[in-house]
């Protein structure tokens, strides 16, 4: 039987996070015969078979290994190895809720052929860096998806496999970051529809400290440079940043002032990455 969903999990050198992700997938309230899991090992120093092997009795799971090339190329490798009708791309630090695939199936069933996805929630509420990153993601999703049935951006993506392959998959030139934004843009420009369904929920357990937080957003800046060069859509205006820095006070976080300061730092790191990548490519 062809599975309904192929869940592609790209991973690099995070065995503990991968194990937690696979444990969540093994606990999905969804028939095990109707989905497969493809773990793409993006050149981890210690290969992942031992981590993946303990879940083989509970999941239809396979491993694709490649030299380290980044998230977009890793996801493409998983997509090419997949057999499901829909591809589902999640990160190795994501923890889907038990009803994740059931809700996703209901969503794509109501809009056949659409790209679909839901919302992440921070699974590390005591980590201020993880909380600030989640505030940023919530803001971006709310801004892009004011009309959930005509959405503009998803960061956990489910997409029909054949159209995804036909459109050329993720742009592998955006290996730093922004490959998901670019994919959503190209999908919309090609006439595809995107549905944002907030009841489809994934926990996000991204352990961050100051150094990792800065590097993450610096890398986003590097990706943003290449994304902007494609110029598929106009860049954000000044009001975008006003509402971004106000967003911690409008959401339900426990440390709005600290989150606001960290968002300022995140934007500084993004600008540093953007201009550094621009100089490198000049």
C-alpha positions in Angstrom: 0.0 0.0 0.0 1.3 3.5 -0.9 1.5 5.5 2.3 -0.5 8.7 2.5 2.5 10.6 4.1 6.2 10.4 3.9 7.7 12.3 6.9 11.2 13.6 6.0 13.4 14.4 8.9 16.8 16.0 8.1 19.3 15.7 10.9 22.9 16.7 11.6 24.8 15.6 14.7 21.8 15.8 17.1 21.1 12.2 18.2 19.2 13.2 21.4 16.9 15.5 19.5 16.4 13.0 16.7 15.5 10.3 19.3 12.9 12.5 20.9 11.5 13.4 17.4 11.2 9.7 16.4 9.6 8.9 19.8 6.9 11.4 19.1 6.4 10.0 15.6 6.0 6.5 17.1 3.2 7.8 19.3 1.2 9.4 16.5 -2.5 8.4 16.6 -2.5 7.4 13.0 -2.3 4.0 11.3 1.3 2.9 11.1 0.8 1.5 7.6 -0.3 4.8 6.2 3.0 6.8 6.8 6.7 6.3 6.5 9.6 8.2 8.0 12.8 9.0 6.1 15.7 10.2 8.2 18.3 12.1 6.1 21.6 12.0 7.9 23.3 15.2 6.5 26.9 14.0 7.1 26.8 13.6 10.9 30.2 12.7 12.4 28.5 9.8 14.1 26.0 8.1 11.7 22.5 7.7 13.0 21.6 4.0 12.5 21.8 3.2 16.3 19.4 6.1 17.1 17.0 5.1 14.3 17.3 1.4 14.9 15.5 1.4 18.2 12.4 2.7 16.6 12.3 0.2 13.7 9.8 -2.0 15.5 7.4 0.9 15.8 7.9 2.9 12.6 8.4 2.2 8.9 11.7 4.1 8.9 14.6 4.3 6.5 17.9 6.2 6.4 19.4 8.3 3.6 23.0 9.4 4.2 24.8 12.2 2.4 27.8 14.5 2.8 27.0 17.6 4.7 25.2 20.0 2.4 22.5 21.8 4.4 18.9 21.4 5.2 17.4 22.1 1.7 19.6 19.5 -0.1 18.9 17.0 2.7 15.2 17.4 2.4 15.4 17.0 -1.3 17.3 13.7 -0.9 14.6 12.5 1.4 11.8 13.6 -1.0 13.4 11.6 -3.8 13.6 8.5 -1.7 10.0 8.9 -0.5 7.0 6.9 -1.8 4.1 8.7 -0.1 1.4 10.8 -1.7 2.3 13.8 0.5 5.7 14.8 1.8 5.9 16.2 5.3 9.1 18.1 6.2 9.9 18.5 9.9 13.1 19.3 11.7 14.9 16.8 14.0 14.0 18.9 17.1 10.3 18.9 16.4 7.7 16.9 18.5 4.5 16.4 16.6 1.4 16.0 18.8 -0.4 12.6 18.6 -3.2 14.0 16.4 -0.7 15.7 13.9 -1.2 13.4 10.9 -4.9 13.0 11.5 -5.5 16.8 11.5 -3.2 17.1 8.5 -5.1 14.5 6.6 -8.4 16.3 7.3 -6.8 19.6 6.1 -5.5 18.3 2.8 -8.7 16.3 2.3 -10.7 19.5 2.3 -8.4 21.2 -0.2 -6.9 18.5 -2.5 -3.6 19.3 -3.9 -2.8 22.2 -1.5 0.3 22.8 0.5 -0.6 22.7 4.2 0.9 23.2 7.6 0.2 24.4 11.1 1.8 26.0 14.1 4.9 25.3 16.2 4.8 25.8 20.0 7.9 26.3 22.1 8.6 23.1 24.1 11.3 24.8 26.2 9.4 27.6 28.1 12.2 28.2 30.5 14.8 29.0 27.8 14.5 32.7 26.9 16.4 32.3 23.6 14.0 29.5 22.5 11.0 31.6 23.6 12.2 34.7 21.6 12.8 32.5 18.5 9.2 31.2 18.9 7.8 34.8 19.3 9.5 35.6 15.9 8.1 32.5 14.2 4.6 33.2 15.5 4.8 36.7 14.3 6.0 35.7 10.8 3.2 33.1 10.5 0.5 35.5 11.6 1.8 38.2 9.2 1.9 35.9 6.2 -1.3 34.0 6.9 -3.9 36.6 7.8 -6.2 34.6 5.5 -5.5 30.9 6.5 -7.1 29.5 3.4 -4.9 31.7 1.2 -1.7 31.6 3.2 1.7 32.8 2.2 4.2 31.0 4.3 4.7 27.8 6.3 7.7 26.5 8.2 6.5 22.9 8.6 5.4 22.0 5.2 3.2 19.2 3.8 3.1 19.2 0.0 2.0 16.7 -2.7 5.1 14.8 -3.7 4.7 14.7 -7.5 4.2 18.5 -7.9 7.0 19.2 -5.5 9.4 17.1 -7.5 8.1 18.6 -10.8 8.8 22.2 -9.6 12.4 21.3 -8.8 12.2 20.7 -5.0 13.9 23.1 -2.6 16.4 25.6 -4.1 19.7 24.1 -3.1 21.4 27.5 -3.5 19.6 28.5 -0.3 21.3 25.9 1.8 22.0 28.5 4.6 18.3 29.2 5.3 15.1 30.6 3.6 14.5 27.5 1.4 11.0 27.1 2.9 10.1 30.8 2.2 11.3 30.4 -1.4 9.4 27.2 -1.8 6.2 28.8 -0.6 6.7 31.7 -3.0 7.3 29.5 -6.0 4.3 27.3 -5.1 2.0 30.4 -5.0 3.5 31.9 -8.2 2.9 28.6 -9.9 -0.8 28.7 -9.0 -0.7 26.4 -6.0 -2.7 27.1 -2.8 -1.4 27.1 0.7 -3.5 26.4 3.8 -2.5 27.4 7.3 -4.3 25.3 9.9 -3.4 26.4 13.5 -4.9 23.3 15.1 -2.1 21.2 13.4 0.5 21.6 16.2 4.2 20.6 16.5 6.3 21.2 19.6 9.7 22.7 19.0 12.5 21.8 21.4 15.3 23.9 20.0 17.9 24.2 22.7 19.6 27.6 22.4 22.1 29.7 24.3 23.5 33.1 23.3 26.1 31.7 21.0 23.7 29.3 19.2 21.0 32.0 19.1 23.4 34.5 17.3 24.7 31.8 14.9 21.1 30.8 14.0 20.0 34.3 13.1 23.4 35.1 11.4 22.7 32.1 9.2 19.2 33.3 8.5 20.8 36.5 7.3 23.0 34.6 4.9 20.0 32.8 3.5 18.0 36.1 3.3 20.7 37.6 1.1 20.2 34.9 -1.5 16.5 34.9 -1.1 16.3 38.6 -1.7 18.4 38.3 -4.8 15.6 36.2 -6.3 13.1 39.0 -5.6 10.0 36.9 -6.0 8.1 39.2 -3.7 8.7 42.7 -2.4 10.6 43.1 0.9 8.9 44.0 4.1 8.4 47.7 5.0 9.2 49.6 8.1 5.9 48.9 9.7 6.8 45.2 9.7 9.6 45.8 12.2 7.5 48.1 14.4 5.0 45.3 14.8 7.7 42.7 15.2 9.3 44.4 18.2 5.8 45.0 19.7 4.8 41.4 19.3 6.3 40.1 22.6 3.9 42.4 24.4 1.0 41.2 22.4 1.7 37.5 22.9 1.5 35.4 26.0 5.2 35.0 26.8 6.5 35.3 30.3 9.3 37.7 29.5 8.2 40.3 26.9 10.9 42.8 27.6 13.7 40.2 27.4 12.1 38.7 24.2 12.0 42.2 22.7 15.7 42.7 23.4 16.5 39.3 22.0 14.5 40.1 18.9 16.7 43.2 18.4 19.8 41.1 18.8 18.4 38.6 16.3 17.8 41.3 13.7 21.4 42.5 14.3 22.7 39.0 13.7 20.5 38.7 10.6 21.9 42.0 9.2 25.4 40.9 10.0 24.9 37.6 8.1 23.2 39.4 5.2 26.0 41.9 4.6 28.7 39.3 5.3 27.2 37.0 2.6 26.8 40.0 0.3 30.5 40.8 0.6 31.5 37.2 0.1 29.4 37.0 -3.1 30.5 40.4 -4.5 
